[in-house]
Amino acid sequence: MTEDPFTLIAAERLALADLVDSLSAEQLAAQSLCGRWSVQDVAAHLLVGPTTSLPAFAWEMVRARGSFDRASERVTARLSDRPAAEIAAMLREHADSRFTPPGMDWHAPLTDLLVHREDIAVPLDLPHDRPLESWRHALDFLVSPKARTGFTPGGRPAVRLVAEDVDWIHGPASAPEARGPAYAVGLVLTGRPAGLPLLTGPGVDALAGWGNAFGNGGRVD
């Protein structure tokens, strides 16, 4: 790609800030697709990387006895205690952050933003209107080996995945096919069964069995 990929990430943070500002208190308190987190918790979680220094997060890891998930949950809880308007303002303030998780590049934060936005949009029945080219980048990342750390569950069945709206295909032609919109494919790849009803084809059953093994919480951190 010719443009700076971090401009895509900045656009997603700014769009999420606008979304947070548009939600009612009831919507912000609604349960997201992401485990026990509310919609407001998910929005706050997307500030963890851009606003938490490595030394500060390392200390949280010590307090969490080495558990990345518990450390992340602790930081998210503190951020989520802020008013929603402040969370939106912080997303705008840090829109241009070039944070990436250790060992990963820009694909990781872009994918994080896109998938977690769906954690909000799906239960609230909001439009799935993010740029399709951004979803193409995210799907390429989610089927890569790097995504196995923190993003995708292991043991994905041999299925030919087709995102119909971005002309994206992954998997052998001989494998059973599962097709649907890019955001639904992204949800399934990150362990969110909410995407399964949006896919069609003989490969959906295999993905559903895989989904039963990893549960409903999702993996994107």
Secondary structure, DSSP 8 states (H G I E B T S, - for coil): --S-THHHHHHHHHHHHHHHHH--HHHHHSB-SSTT-BHHHHHHHTTHHHH--HHHHHHHHHHTTT-HHHHHHHHHHHHHTS-HHHHHHHHHHTTT-----TT--THHHHHHHHHHHHHHHHHHT----S-HHHHHHHHHHHTSGGGGTTTS-S---S-EEEETTTTEEES-TTS-EEEE-HHHHHHHHTT-GGGGGG-BSTTHHHHHHHHHHH-SS----
